[in-house]
Amino acid sequence: MLLQKPAVSRTQIAFVFAGDLWIVSRDGGEARRLTSGIGTETDPMFSPDGSQIAFTGEYDGNVDVFLVSSSGGVPRRLTYHPGADRAAGWTPDGKQVLFTSGRQSDSGRTGQLFTIPVDGKFPTMLPFPMAYAGHQIMWHGYACLQLMSEGYHLRDKEDSSASLMGKG
């Protein structure tokens, strides 16, 4: 089997197989399909409490960010932009999904990191140019971005005492 892009919660593992999202208990057992629509799904990311999965979906020729309950159901679209938006993680409080997009770049090829509330309102670009690897802690060049419930924290890679704090 060609299982791809696994994501792990406290109790479950989500993964991509044949362009769909699947889920299985961490204890093993039979995997069940979470998505089966026309199009492809990838990049599953569990919410901090494990109740939801954000993912990248390509339906009707467009790549956007979607949410689905980890128990199954109909995926809900979060982003609506003609450029590619790709799921990248969650804020620690589970209220917003992180995603990368070239929507603010001149060429559309340079990804930036955004957050969008789980209710699907307007996204907010984080003030980090070319932040294309959205993890709760990510290294980009010489800086570390750590997202926290009270905002974001940017640390110098060489000097962890030097930091910049902001609201996300």
Summary of the structure (lengths in Angstrom):
residues: 168
radius of gyration: 16.1
end to end distance: 39.6
largest distance: 49.0
contacts: 502
relative contact order: 0.11
helix: 0%
strand: 50%
